[in-house]
Amino acid sequence: MAARGSLTGRALVLAAVGVLLIVTLAVPARTWFAQRSEIARLQGEVDAAQVRITSLAIEREQWQDPAFIAAQARTRLHMAMPGEVPYLLIGAEDFKPEASGGDSLTSVDAGSAPVTWLDRLLASWRAADSSTVTP
């Protein structure tokens, strides 16, 4: 019997079929995984849209209530019912009550003058004037 090589014809054909099978299945497998990730992304978008639809439906229900409409007119448009006296606090977002719970009018030091808007404007103007701009 003659010595045979380590690679026979059958093994070579089997290896070629295996490589051909892998190459043939690689493209559809990659497409399948890409489609699965696209489906997952689109499902997330659908879920987000469903949440948005639910919140809009709740908001629509609120706008059907006359009491909600009146409350929105009071807060957004500063409207008042006939016979009511409306008050508008200017600068209310800057108001910070003291932590001690004391009256803010009586707790101000007599020696310190309150800071007015003009003082703040001049201070910011000076600060902007003193800063240097580097190109």
VMD Tcl script that builds the backbone (N, CA, C; Angstrom):
set m [mol new atoms 405]
animate dup $m
set s [atomselect $m all]
$s set {name element resname resid chain x y z} {
  {N N MET 1 A 0.831 -1.160 0.000}
  {CA C MET 1 A 0.000 0.000 0.000}
  {C C MET 1 A 0.881 1.230 0.000}
  {N N ALA 2 A 0.520 2.150 -0.791}
  {CA C ALA 2 A 1.320 3.365 -0.917}
  {C C ALA 2 A 0.933 4.339 0.172}
  {N N ALA 3 A 1.858 5.166 0.546}
  {CA C ALA 3 A 1.601 6.136 1.610}
  {C C ALA 3 A 0.696 7.246 1.067}
  {N N ARG 4 A -0.269 7.493 1.819}
  {CA C ARG 4 A -1.226 8.516 1.387}
  {C C ARG 4 A -0.894 9.830 2.055}
  {N N GLY 5 A -1.228 10.930 1.407}
  {CA C GLY 5 A -1.028 12.249 1.999}
  {C C GLY 5 A -2.071 12.499 3.082}
  {N N SER 6 A -1.820 13.488 3.864}
  {CA C SER 6 A -2.738 13.773 4.962}
  {C C SER 6 A -4.039 14.386 4.448}
  {N N LEU 7 A -4.044 14.922 3.241}
  {CA C LEU 7 A -5.232 15.541 2.688}
  {C C LEU 7 A -5.692 14.713 1.497}
  {N N THR 8 A -6.822 14.072 1.668}
  {CA C THR 8 A -7.342 13.235 0.586}
  {C C THR 8 A -8.285 14.051 -0.274}
  {N N GLY 9 A -8.693 13.526 -1.325}
  {CA C GLY 9 A -9.611 14.198 -2.244}
  {C C GLY 9 A -10.977 14.415 -1.606}
  {N N ARG 10 A -11.405 13.404 -0.848}
  {CA C ARG 10 A -12.702 13.540 -0.179}
  {C C ARG 10 A -12.671 14.662 0.861}
  {N N ALA 11 A -11.599 14.751 1.615}
  {CA C ALA 11 A -11.482 15.791 2.639}
  {C C ALA 11 A -11.428 17.167 1.980}
  {N N LEU 12 A -10.767 17.251 0.851}
  {CA C LEU 12 A -10.691 18.515 0.135}
  {C C LEU 12 A -12.058 18.938 -0.372}
  {N N VAL 13 A -12.824 18.027 -0.915}
  {CA C VAL 13 A -14.177 18.327 -1.387}
  {C C VAL 13 A -15.071 18.692 -0.205}
  {N N LEU 14 A -14.951 17.986 0.923}
  {CA C LEU 14 A -15.746 18.275 2.117}
  {C C LEU 14 A -15.412 19.658 2.665}
  {N N ALA 15 A -14.151 20.043 2.677}
  {CA C ALA 15 A -13.749 21.367 3.145}
  {C C ALA 15 A -14.280 22.443 2.213}
  {N N ALA 16 A -14.229 22.193 0.910}
  {CA C ALA 16 A -14.735 23.171 -0.054}
  {C C ALA 16 A -16.243 23.344 0.106}
  {N N VAL 17 A -16.971 22.269 0.325}
  {CA C VAL 17 A -18.421 22.356 0.541}
  {C C VAL 17 A -18.716 23.112 1.826}
  {N N GLY 18 A -17.926 22.860 2.881}
  {CA C GLY 18 A -18.118 23.573 4.149}
  {C C GLY 18 A -17.895 25.066 3.996}
  {N N VAL 19 A -16.834 25.468 3.308}
  {CA C VAL 19 A -16.557 26.889 3.088}
  {C C VAL 19 A -17.661 27.505 2.239}
  {N N LEU 20 A -18.103 26.810 1.214}
  {CA C LEU 20 A -19.178 27.310 0.365}
  {C C LEU 20 A -20.470 27.461 1.155}
  {N N LEU 21 A -20.756 26.535 2.042}
  {CA C LEU 21 A -21.953 26.592 2.881}
  {C C LEU 21 A -21.879 27.787 3.838}
  {N N ILE 22 A -20.733 28.023 4.433}
  {CA C ILE 22 A -20.561 29.156 5.350}
  {C C ILE 22 A -20.716 30.476 4.596}
  {N N VAL 23 A -20.097 30.584 3.437}
  {CA C VAL 23 A -20.202 31.814 2.648}
  {C C VAL 23 A -21.637 32.029 2.180}
  {N N THR 24 A -22.312 30.960 1.814}
  {CA C THR 24 A -23.688 31.071 1.343}
  {C C THR 24 A -24.625 31.505 2.469}
  {N N LEU 25 A -24.429 31.029 3.690}
  {CA C LEU 25 A -25.320 31.338 4.805}
  {C C LEU 25 A -24.946 32.629 5.540}
  {N N ALA 26 A -23.774 33.178 5.298}
  {CA C ALA 26 A -23.328 34.362 6.037}
  {C C ALA 26 A -24.177 35.586 5.694}
  {N N VAL 27 A -24.464 35.809 4.433}
  {CA C VAL 27 A -25.225 36.991 4.024}
  {C C VAL 27 A -26.661 36.938 4.552}
  {N N PRO 28 A -27.388 35.826 4.409}
  {CA C PRO 28 A -28.744 35.803 4.977}
  {C C PRO 28 A -28.752 35.908 6.511}
  {N N ALA 29 A -27.761 35.345 7.161}
  {CA C ALA 29 A -27.710 35.450 8.619}
  {C C ALA 29 A -27.478 36.905 9.039}
  {N N ARG 30 A -26.582 37.588 8.350}
  {CA C ARG 30 A -26.338 38.998 8.669}
  {C C ARG 30 A -27.593 39.832 8.407}
  {N N THR 31 A -28.292 39.547 7.320}
  {CA C THR 31 A -29.532 40.249 7.016}
  {C C THR 31 A -30.585 39.980 8.083}
  {N N TRP 32 A -30.685 38.748 8.539}
  {CA C TRP 32 A -31.657 38.384 9.575}
  {C C TRP 32 A -31.377 39.144 10.865}
  {N N PHE 33 A -30.106 39.208 11.290}
  {CA C PHE 33 A -29.759 39.940 12.514}
  {C C PHE 33 A -30.026 41.441 12.356}
  {N N ALA 34 A -29.758 41.984 11.181}
  {CA C ALA 34 A -30.030 43.403 10.941}
  {C C ALA 34 A -31.532 43.683 10.997}
  {N N GLN 35 A -32.324 42.770 10.438}
  {CA C GLN 35 A -33.772 42.935 10.476}
  {C C GLN 35 A -34.311 42.811 11.901}
  {N N ARG 36 A -33.738 41.920 12.690}
  {CA C ARG 36 A -34.180 41.772 14.090}
  {C C ARG 36 A -33.881 43.045 14.880}
  {N N SER 37 A -32.726 43.644 14.652}
  {CA C SER 37 A -32.411 44.880 15.370}
  {C C SER 37 A -33.301 46.026 14.892}
  {N N GLU 38 A -33.623 46.062 13.635}
  {CA C GLU 38 A -34.531 47.080 13.098}
  {C C GLU 38 A -35.936 46.908 13.677}
  {N N ILE 39 A -36.385 45.676 13.794}
  {CA C ILE 39 A -37.700 45.402 14.394}
  {C C ILE 39 A -37.720 45.851 15.855}
  {N N ALA 40 A -36.653 45.595 16.583}
  {CA C ALA 40 A -36.583 46.011 17.987}
  {C C ALA 40 A -36.599 47.536 18.097}
  {N N ARG 41 A -35.888 48.224 17.209}
  {CA C ARG 41 A -35.873 49.689 17.230}
  {C C ARG 41 A -37.254 50.244 16.915}
  {N N LEU 42 A -37.899 49.695 15.907}
  {CA C LEU 42 A -39.231 50.154 15.536}
  {C C LEU 42 A -40.256 49.851 16.627}
  {N N GLN 43 A -40.093 48.725 17.322}
  {CA C GLN 43 A -40.998 48.407 18.426}
  {C C GLN 43 A -40.846 49.422 19.553}
  {N N GLY 44 A -39.622 49.867 19.799}
  {CA C GLY 44 A -39.390 50.918 20.789}
  {C C GLY 44 A -40.072 52.221 20.387}
  {N N GLU 45 A -40.002 52.557 19.103}
  {CA C GLU 45 A -40.672 53.763 18.616}
  {C C GLU 45 A -42.185 53.640 18.760}
  {N N VAL 46 A -42.723 52.456 18.481}
  {CA C VAL 46 A -44.164 52.232 18.627}
  {C C VAL 46 A -44.575 52.377 20.092}
  {N N ASP 47 A -43.777 51.825 21.006}
  {CA C ASP 47 A -44.082 51.948 22.429}
  {C C ASP 47 A -44.053 53.401 22.881}
  {N N ALA 48 A -43.063 54.160 22.407}
  {CA C ALA 48 A -42.985 55.582 22.749}
  {C C ALA 48 A -44.181 56.340 22.186}
  {N N ALA 49 A -44.590 55.993 20.974}
  {CA C ALA 49 A -45.752 56.644 20.374}
  {C C ALA 49 A -47.025 56.308 21.146}
  {N N GLN 50 A -47.136 55.084 21.637}
  {CA C GLN 50 A -48.307 54.695 22.428}
  {C C GLN 50 A -48.373 55.485 23.731}
  {N N VAL 51 A -47.218 55.679 24.368}
  {CA C VAL 51 A -47.175 56.477 25.594}
  {C C VAL 51 A -47.585 57.911 25.295}
  {N N ARG 52 A -47.097 58.452 24.190}
  {CA C ARG 52 A -47.453 59.823 23.793}
  {C C ARG 52 A -48.944 59.926 23.497}
  {N N ILE 53 A -49.506 58.938 22.827}
  {CA C ILE 53 A -50.939 58.933 22.515}
  {C C ILE 53 A -51.753 58.905 23.799}
  {N N THR 54 A -51.321 58.099 24.765}
  {CA C THR 54 A -52.025 58.021 26.042}
  {C C THR 54 A -51.983 59.351 26.774}
  {N N SER 55 A -50.809 59.989 26.799}
  {CA C SER 55 A -50.712 61.278 27.486}
  {C C SER 55 A -51.531 62.351 26.774}
  {N N LEU 56 A -51.578 62.321 25.451}
  {CA C LEU 56 A -52.393 63.283 24.710}
  {C C LEU 56 A -53.881 63.036 24.921}
  {N N ALA 57 A -54.273 61.777 25.052}
  {CA C ALA 57 A -55.680 61.473 25.326}
  {C C ALA 57 A -56.083 61.982 26.711}
  {N N ILE 58 A -55.186 61.840 27.680}
  {CA C ILE 58 A -55.460 62.361 29.023}
  {C C ILE 58 A -55.559 63.880 28.977}
  {N N GLU 59 A -54.651 64.508 28.240}
  {CA C GLU 59 A -54.691 65.968 28.118}
  {C C GLU 59 A -55.965 66.428 27.418}
  {N N ARG 60 A -56.396 65.696 26.409}
  {CA C ARG 60 A -57.641 66.039 25.721}
  {C C ARG 60 A -58.832 65.938 26.667}
  {N N GLU 61 A -58.835 64.895 27.503}
  {CA C GLU 61 A -59.900 64.752 28.492}
  {C C GLU 61 A -59.895 65.921 29.472}
  {N N GLN 62 A -58.695 66.385 29.866}
  {CA C GLN 62 A -58.615 67.518 30.783}
  {C C GLN 62 A -59.175 68.778 30.148}
  {N N TRP 63 A -58.894 68.977 28.869}
  {CA C TRP 63 A -59.375 70.179 28.201}
  {C C TRP 63 A -60.884 70.149 27.974}
  {N N GLN 64 A -61.529 69.020 28.160}
  {CA C GLN 64 A -62.980 68.939 28.075}
  {C C GLN 64 A -63.652 69.443 29.354}
  {N N ASP 65 A -62.888 69.556 30.444}
  {CA C ASP 65 A -63.409 69.979 31.744}
  {C C ASP 65 A -63.369 71.509 31.840}
  {N N PRO 66 A -64.526 72.161 32.062}
  {CA C PRO 66 A -64.539 73.627 32.166}
  {C C PRO 66 A -63.721 74.162 33.341}
  {N N ALA 67 A -63.617 73.423 34.426}
  {CA C ALA 67 A -62.824 73.872 35.569}
  {C C ALA 67 A -61.335 73.904 35.200}
  {N N PHE 68 A -60.868 72.931 34.416}
  {CA C PHE 68 A -59.475 72.911 33.977}
  {C C PHE 68 A -59.201 74.082 33.042}
  {N N ILE 69 A -60.138 74.368 32.150}
  {CA C ILE 69 A -59.969 75.495 31.227}
  {C C ILE 69 A -59.894 76.802 32.009}
  {N N ALA 70 A -60.748 76.950 33.021}
  {CA C ALA 70 A -60.718 78.165 33.836}
  {C C ALA 70 A -59.392 78.277 34.587}
  {N N ALA 71 A -58.899 77.173 35.107}
  {CA C ALA 71 A -57.620 77.201 35.828}
  {C C ALA 71 A -56.471 77.556 34.888}
  {N N GLN 72 A -56.502 77.033 33.669}
  {CA C GLN 72 A -55.459 77.367 32.702}
  {C C GLN 72 A -55.538 78.836 32.293}
  {N N ALA 73 A -56.760 79.368 32.150}
  {CA C ALA 73 A -56.909 80.780 31.804}
  {C C ALA 73 A -56.378 81.657 32.932}
  {N N ARG 74 A -56.576 81.233 34.167}
  {CA C ARG 74 A -56.063 82.010 35.292}
  {C C ARG 74 A -54.537 82.013 35.316}
  {N N THR 75 A -53.921 80.850 35.128}
  {CA C THR 75 A -52.467 80.772 35.257}
  {C C THR 75 A -51.742 81.253 34.007}
  {N N ARG 76 A -52.206 80.874 32.836}
  {CA C ARG 76 A -51.482 81.217 31.613}
  {C C ARG 76 A -51.790 82.617 31.111}
  {N N LEU 77 A -53.070 83.013 31.180}
  {CA C LEU 77 A -53.485 84.289 30.602}
  {C C LEU 77 A -53.743 85.354 31.655}
  {N N HIS 78 A -53.584 84.998 32.922}
  {CA C HIS 78 A -53.785 85.920 34.038}
  {C C HIS 78 A -55.193 86.519 34.020}
  {N N MET 79 A -56.177 85.685 33.738}
  {CA C MET 79 A -57.558 86.131 33.714}
  {C C MET 79 A -58.182 85.916 35.086}
  {N N ALA 80 A -59.279 86.637 35.347}
  {CA C ALA 80 A -59.999 86.507 36.609}
  {C C ALA 80 A -61.491 86.464 36.318}
  {N N MET 81 A -62.227 85.861 37.236}
  {CA C MET 81 A -63.671 85.792 37.111}
  {C C MET 81 A -64.254 87.170 37.438}
  {N N PRO 82 A -65.443 87.466 36.942}
  {CA C PRO 82 A -66.055 88.757 37.259}
  {C C PRO 82 A -66.233 88.914 38.772}
  {N N GLY 83 A -65.844 90.067 39.268}
  {CA C GLY 83 A -65.948 90.343 40.687}
  {C C GLY 83 A -64.685 90.024 41.465}
  {N N GLU 84 A -63.742 89.292 40.882}
  {CA C GLU 84 A -62.485 88.986 41.554}
  {C C GLU 84 A -61.468 90.091 41.283}
  {N N VAL 85 A -60.543 90.265 42.207}
  {CA C VAL 85 A -59.472 91.235 42.033}
  {C C VAL 85 A -58.206 90.453 41.707}
  {N N PRO 86 A -57.693 90.561 40.465}
  {CA C PRO 86 A -56.487 89.799 40.110}
  {C C PRO 86 A -55.226 90.502 40.622}
  {N N TYR 87 A -54.275 89.721 41.084}
  {CA C TYR 87 A -52.975 90.220 41.508}
  {C C TYR 87 A -51.911 89.526 40.686}
  {N N LEU 88 A -50.940 90.288 40.223}
  {CA C LEU 88 A -49.833 89.740 39.454}
  {C C LEU 88 A -48.557 90.105 40.180}
  {N N LEU 89 A -47.825 89.110 40.640}
  {CA C LEU 89 A -46.571 89.338 41.346}
  {C C LEU 89 A -45.445 89.400 40.331}
  {N N ILE 90 A -44.848 90.548 40.211}
  {CA C ILE 90 A -43.737 90.725 39.290}
  {C C ILE 90 A -42.457 90.362 40.026}
  {N N GLY 91 A -41.654 89.533 39.446}
  {CA C GLY 91 A -40.420 89.094 40.083}
  {C C GLY 91 A -40.652 88.025 41.127}
  {N N ALA 92 A -41.772 87.328 41.064}
  {CA C ALA 92 A -42.081 86.309 42.059}
  {C C ALA 92 A -41.115 85.144 41.977}
  {N N GLU 93 A -40.506 84.891 40.805}
  {CA C GLU 93 A -39.566 83.778 40.687}
  {C C GLU 93 A -38.273 84.055 41.437}
  {N N ASP 94 A -37.964 85.336 41.710}
  {CA C ASP 94 A -36.767 85.685 42.467}
  {C C ASP 94 A -36.998 85.649 43.966}
  {N N PHE 95 A -38.249 85.557 44.388}
  {CA C PHE 95 A -38.568 85.581 45.810}
  {C C PHE 95 A -38.192 84.260 46.452}
  {N N LYS 96 A -37.404 84.338 47.527}
  {CA C LYS 96 A -37.013 83.142 48.269}
  {C C LYS 96 A -37.267 83.409 49.745}
  {N N PRO 97 A -38.232 82.735 50.358}
  {CA C PRO 97 A -38.500 82.974 51.773}
  {C C PRO 97 A -37.332 82.503 52.620}
  {N N GLU 98 A -37.172 83.134 53.771}
  {CA C GLU 98 A -36.065 82.790 54.660}
  {C C GLU 98 A -36.324 81.445 55.321}
  {N N ALA 99 A -35.242 80.753 55.620}
  {CA C ALA 99 A -35.360 79.441 56.251}
  {C C ALA 99 A -35.783 79.558 57.709}
  {N N SER 100 A -35.513 80.713 58.368}
  {CA C SER 100 A -35.841 80.864 59.778}
  {C C SER 100 A -37.333 81.019 59.998}
  {N N GLY 101 A -38.063 81.341 58.942}
  {CA C GLY 101 A -39.499 81.493 59.066}
  {C C GLY 101 A -39.889 82.878 59.543}
  {N N GLY 102 A -38.924 83.752 59.707}
  {CA C GLY 102 A -39.207 85.102 60.163}
  {C C GLY 102 A -39.784 85.951 59.054}
  {N N ASP 103 A -40.376 87.067 59.435}
  {CA C ASP 103 A -40.941 87.978 58.471}
  {C C ASP 103 A -39.803 88.651 57.705}
  {N N SER 104 A -39.881 88.607 56.373}
  {CA C SER 104 A -38.781 89.145 55.569}
  {C C SER 104 A -38.683 90.657 55.692}
  {N N LEU 105 A -39.778 91.336 56.051}
  {CA C LEU 105 A -39.712 92.778 56.189}
  {C C LEU 105 A -39.018 93.195 57.474}
  {N N THR 106 A -39.163 92.416 58.541}
  {CA C THR 106 A -38.557 92.786 59.815}
  {C C THR 106 A -37.163 92.224 59.976}
  {N N SER 107 A -36.775 91.253 59.148}
  {CA C SER 107 A -35.469 90.636 59.329}
  {C C SER 107 A -34.369 91.312 58.522}
  {N N VAL 108 A -34.682 92.342 57.737}
  {CA C VAL 108 A -33.669 93.045 56.951}
  {C C VAL 108 A -32.850 93.909 57.895}
  {N N ASP 109 A -31.530 93.863 57.734}
  {CA C ASP 109 A -30.661 94.694 58.558}
  {C C ASP 109 A -30.902 96.156 58.243}
  {N N ALA 110 A -30.875 96.986 59.287}
  {CA C ALA 110 A -31.121 98.414 59.089}
  {C C ALA 110 A -29.954 99.065 58.368}
  {N N GLY 111 A -28.731 98.528 58.515}
  {CA C GLY 111 A -27.565 99.141 57.909}
  {C C GLY 111 A -27.372 98.784 56.455}
  {N N SER 112 A -27.986 97.696 55.966}
  {CA C SER 112 A -27.768 97.281 54.578}
  {C C SER 112 A -28.911 97.781 53.711}
  {N N ALA 113 A -28.560 98.386 52.588}
  {CA C ALA 113 A -29.566 98.880 51.653}
  {C C ALA 113 A -29.965 97.743 50.728}
  {N N PRO 114 A -31.234 97.665 50.371}
  {CA C PRO 114 A -31.652 96.605 49.452}
  {C C PRO 114 A -31.042 96.810 48.072}
  {N N VAL 115 A -30.768 95.722 47.392}
  {CA C VAL 115 A -30.176 95.780 46.059}
  {C C VAL 115 A -31.301 95.970 45.060}
  {N N THR 116 A -31.209 97.011 44.279}
  {CA C THR 116 A -32.246 97.286 43.289}
  {C C THR 116 A -31.822 96.714 41.946}
  {N N TRP 117 A -32.726 96.777 41.015}
  {CA C TRP 117 A -32.416 96.257 39.687}
  {C C TRP 117 A -31.354 97.116 39.020}
  {N N LEU 118 A -31.332 98.396 39.351}
  {CA C LEU 118 A -30.330 99.269 38.763}
  {C C LEU 118 A -28.936 98.922 39.291}
  {N N ASP 119 A -28.842 98.587 40.584}
  {CA C ASP 119 A -27.557 98.176 41.150}
  {C C ASP 119 A -27.065 96.890 40.491}
  {N N ARG 120 A -27.988 95.950 40.269}
  {CA C ARG 120 A -27.600 94.694 39.606}
  {C C ARG 120 A -27.171 94.954 38.165}
  {N N LEU 121 A -27.866 95.866 37.472}
  {CA C LEU 121 A -27.513 96.194 36.096}
  {C C LEU 121 A -26.123 96.811 36.036}
  {N N LEU 122 A -25.859 97.762 36.923}
  {CA C LEU 122 A -24.553 98.409 36.924}
  {C C LEU 122 A -23.446 97.433 37.303}
  {N N ALA 123 A -23.728 96.525 38.251}
  {CA C ALA 123 A -22.729 95.538 38.639}
  {C C ALA 123 A -22.407 94.593 37.481}
  {N N SER 124 A -23.429 94.170 36.748}
  {CA C SER 124 A -23.169 93.281 35.609}
  {C C SER 124 A -22.453 94.032 34.490}
  {N N TRP 125 A -22.744 95.308 34.335}
  {CA C TRP 125 A -22.074 96.122 33.324}
  {C C TRP 125 A -20.598 96.269 33.675}
  {N N ARG 126 A -20.320 96.514 34.942}
  {CA C ARG 126 A -18.928 96.624 35.372}
  {C C ARG 126 A -18.188 95.300 35.202}
  {N N ALA 127 A -18.857 94.209 35.530}
  {CA C ALA 127 A -18.223 92.896 35.397}
  {C C ALA 127 A -17.931 92.587 33.933}
  {N N ALA 128 A -18.850 92.931 33.057}
  {CA C ALA 128 A -18.623 92.688 31.628}
  {C C ALA 128 A -17.545 93.612 31.084}
  {N N ASP 129 A -17.480 94.821 31.633}
  {CA C ASP 129 A -16.492 95.796 31.175}
  {C C ASP 129 A -15.087 95.412 31.615}
  {N N SER 130 A -14.974 94.783 32.786}
  {CA C SER 130 A -13.645 94.446 33.307}
  {C C SER 130 A -13.092 93.164 32.717}
  {N N SER 131 A -13.939 92.321 32.144}
  {CA C SER 131 A -13.443 91.073 31.561}
  {C C SER 131 A -12.786 91.366 30.226}
  {N N THR 132 A -11.767 90.592 29.927}
  {CA C THR 132 A -11.042 90.761 28.669}
  {C C THR 132 A -11.427 89.655 27.726}
  {N N VAL 133 A -11.543 89.993 26.471}
  {CA C VAL 133 A -11.901 89.024 25.446}
  {C C VAL 133 A -10.637 88.643 24.712}
  {N N THR 134 A -10.403 87.343 24.638}
  {CA C THR 134 A -9.236 86.850 23.907}
  {C C THR 134 A -9.712 86.210 22.618}
  {N N PRO 135 A -9.133 86.602 21.506}
  {CA C PRO 135 A -9.584 86.034 20.215}
  {C C PRO 135 A -9.140 84.614 20.041}
}
mol reanalyze $m
mol bondsrecalc $m
mol representation Tube
mol addrep $m
